[in-house]
Amino acid sequence: MALSSDAQAVVLLLLGGGLIRLAATGEYLNYVKPYAFWLILPAGLVLAALAAATAWAAWRDRAEARPGCHGESPIAWLLLAPVVGMLLVAPDALGSYEAERTGTALGAEEGRSTYPELPEDADPAPLTLMDYAARAVYDDGRTLEGRRIRLRGFVVHEGGEPRLARMVVACCAADARPVKVGLEGDVPAGLEPDQWIEVVGAYTPRQGRDEVNGALVPYIEVESVAAIAAPENEYQ
C-alpha cells in the first residue's frame, strides 16, 4: 500500500497542521504538560515544511512528465481518517470518570518532615489540592490550623458524597492520577460531576479512605463554594 507524493503531502500537512492547532489553541494541555509546547510547535512546523517540500517535488515531477516510483492505493487514504478525527474532535481533559476509577495520587507522595508556613498576607491562602492533602496527612495539618484555605478543582462522587479532585500528571495524560479532598460542613446540594468549583474553608483532622486504592483522603471544613470556569490547564 503506497501513497502518491500528493497524498504524502496531504498527510504531512494535516499532521503538521493538527500539531500547530493544538499548540495555538492550548488544547495540547489536555494531553501533556506545558513544557511540551516547545516540542509540539516545532514538530508541527517541520511537518508542514516537509509537506510543502513534498508537494513541490510532486509538482516538479509532473511538470517534467516523470511518473512516480509507486502507484497509489485508494486504501492508503484511510490513513487520513485518524488525522482528520484529531483535527475535528479533540478529546477533553480527563475528569470525574477517570478520577472515580483511579486511586488518589497522595498514596505515592512522599511525606516531607517539615512544610513551610503559609504566607501571612494571603487570606484565604491558595493551595493546590496536592499541597493541601500532603500537609493535612503527612504534617497533621500543622501549617493549616487557624488559616482559611482556598482550593480549586472539579467535583467527583465517591461513597455517596461529593469530593474535590484534580488530575496530577508526571508527563502526560497517560500517567494522570487524581488527588482528592473530601468536603464537610457547609456543602451545597446538587454539585455535579466535572463541575469546577472554588472551595474556601479550614483544615479539619477528619480523614477518609479512597475507595479504589485505600489511601488516605483528607477533608476540608467548607465555608463557601463558588462555581468557576475550568482553567486553561486542567492538570496539576
N, C-alpha and C positions, 0 to 999 in steps of 0.2 A: 504494500500500500504506500504509494508515493504521492507527495503533494507537488504540484507545479510551483514554479517560482512565485507566481501571482498569489497562490494560496498560502505559501510560506510567508509572504509579506503581510497578508491579511492577519494570519495567526499571530505573527510577531507584533503587529500594530495593536491588535486587540489586547494581547497580554501586556504590552508596554503601556497602552492607554489605561488599562484597568489598574495597574500599579500606580500610575500617575494620579488617577482619580482618587484612589484610596488615600494617597498621601495628601492631596489637595483638600479633600473634604474632611480629613481627620478620621475617616471610618477605619483606617488601619488600627486604631486604638482598640477596636473590637476584637482584635486577634493577637496583637503583640504589644510590647512595652514602648513608651515614647521614643526611646533612643533608636528604634528600628526605622524611624522616618528617614534617617541618613543612609539606610541601606535600600529601602523600598524606592525612594525617589530616583536615586542614580540608576538602579536596576531598570526602572521604567523608562528612563531617558535612553539608556543603552539599547533596550529592546526596540524602542521607537526609531532610533538611529539605524539599527540593523534592518528594520522593516523598510526604511527609506532606501537603504543601500541595495536590498534585495529587489525592491520594485524597480529601481534604476537599472539593475543588471538584467531583469526580465525585459524591460522596455528596449534596452540596447540589443539584446539577443533577437527580439522580434524585428527591430529595425534592420539588423544585419541578416535576417532570414535564417538564423541558426536555431534549429529545433532544440528543445531541452533534452537533457540526458534521460529523463524518466517521463513516463506517462502519468497522468493524474487519475487517481481513483476517486469516484464520487463518494465512496465510504469515508475517504480521508477527511472530507469536510465535516464529518461528525466530531472531529477533534475540536471544532469551534464551539460545540454545544456548551461544555463547562465554562469556557471563556465568556461566552455571551451571557450565561447564567450569572457569572461573577459580576458582570457589568450591570445587569438589570436588577438582580436581587442580592443584596448584601446582608448576610445574617446579622442580627443584633448581637450585642454583647451578652455573655452568659448571665443568667439571672436566677430567679427563685426556683425554677425547675431543677437546675443543677445543684443549687445550694441545699435544697431539701433532701437531695440524694447523695450528698458528699459530706463527709465528716469535717468538722471545723479544723482549720489550719493551726489553731492555737496548740493542738497536741504535738505539733512538730516544732514549735517555737521554743528555743532555749531561754529559760528564765535568767535574767541578769541578777546579780547580787544587790545592786542599787539602781534606782531610776532617778533622773534629775527632777528637781522640783518644778512644778508648773509655773509659768510666768505670772507674777503678781498683778500685772496690768491688764490681764485678759479675764473678763467675766461676762459670759461663761468662757472657759478655756476650751478652744477647739482641739479635739484629739481624733486621730484615726481610730477605727474600731480595733485594729490590732494593738495599737498603743494602749488604749483603754483596757482591753481584755488582758494584755500581758501585765499591766500594772495591778489590775484587780486580782489576778490569780497568783502571779509569781511574787508580788510585793505586798500582798494582803491589803491593797488599797491605801498603803501608807501615804503616797503622794496625792491621792484623790480625795481623802477625807476633808470635809469642810469646804470643798470647792464645787462650784457649779460647772458642769461639763456639757459641751456641745458635740454631738455625734451625728454623722450623716451616713445614710445607707438606704438599701431597699428592704421591703418587708418580705419575710418568709413566714410560713406557718409550720410549727412543729409542736407536737404534744398538745394540740388544741389551742395554742396561743400564738400570737404574733411575736416574731423576733426581728431584730435589726441585723442585716448582713451586708457584707461587701466581699467581692471576689478578689483574692490575692493571687498575683501571678509572679513566678520567678523569671520566666522567659516569655511565654506566650499563653494563649487561651487553652492550649492543650494540657498545661500543668496547673490550671487555675483551681484554687480551693477556697471555700468561703471561711470567713471569720464571723462568728455570731455572738450577739449580745442579747440577753433576754430583757424584757420590759415589764416593770411592775409599777404600781402607783396609778397616776392619772393617765391611763392608756385609753385613748378614744376607741369606740367601737367602729367596725367597718373598715379597718385597714386592709387593703387588698394586696395580694402577692405582686411583687415587682414595683409597687408604688414607692417612689423615692420620698423620704421624709427627713426632716431635721428634728432631732430629739435634744431637748435641754433637760438636764436632770442632775442627780447627785449619786455618788457611789453608794452602793449597798453591798453588804457582805454576802448576800444571797447568791448561791451558785446552783446551776443545774448540770445536766449531762446531755451531750449531743446524742441524738437518737441513732446516728449512723456509726460513729466510732467510739462513743462513750467518753470523749474528752470533756473537760470542764467547760461550762459556758457561764460566764459572769452575767450579772444583771445590772441594770441602772434604774434608779428610782426616778420615774418620769415626772417632770414638772410641766412640760408643754411639748406638743408635737405639731409640726407645720409641714404641709406638703411642699415639696420643692421640685424643680426640674432636674432630670438626670444630668450629671456632669458630663463634660466633653469626654473625659476619660473615666469610664465606669469602674475600671480595675484599680486596685490599690497596690 
